[in-house]
Structure formats: structure tokens, C-alpha cells
């Protein structure tokens, strides 16, 4: 049974500007160390950070409450699809979809009761 659906859209340029203004401390508030390492290895890290941020916000919208951003981690399955690892959300499983094009990153999360 579906618990909730969330979607979020992030402008990559605005996210990049926030990264430049606030630095690593900003990233550490929003992302796990493994997410930071993954994104920093990419050609355009700001795009990947924005997409993961959108995924986390869409998850919070799907469950109907906010939490700590670092309690949610977006990882890649061997197939390349995004997978959610989340603490404090027992009884739910998540399906997440992430996309980016140009200056926009979008994510949608479906939360289902187990």
C-alpha cells in the first residue's frame, strides 16, 4: 500500500552557488561522507549533489515529515539505479527516481508500507 509520494525540483545553479558560499560544512550537513565522495568524483559534482538533495526532500515529502538529511543516503545499485538507505523510517520501503537535464535536477519518491 502506498504511504505517500513526494517530488522535488532543484535548480543546479542555485545549489552550486550555495556550495561555493558555504563550502564543505554545507555539504556535511546535507550528505553522508560516501555521498560527498561519490559526487566529488563526478565531472559536474553540483549536478549530482542537487539530484541527491532533491531525492532526500522528495522522500521527506513522501513520508510527511522532515528529518536529518544525513539520516538518508542515496546510493547506486550495481545496475546504476538509485537506492534509498534511511534511518528512522521502519515499516516503509522506497522507490526513487532521479533525473537531471541542463540546470535542473528532479527526484520522485514513492513510500510504500511493508
Buried (B, 14 or more C-beta within 10 A) or exposed (E): EEBBBBBBEBEBEEBBEBBEEEEEEBBEEBBBEEBBEBBEEEEEBBBBBBBBBBBBBBBBBBBEEEBEBBEBBBBEEEEEEBEBEBEEBEEBEBBBBBEBEEBBBBBBBBBBEE
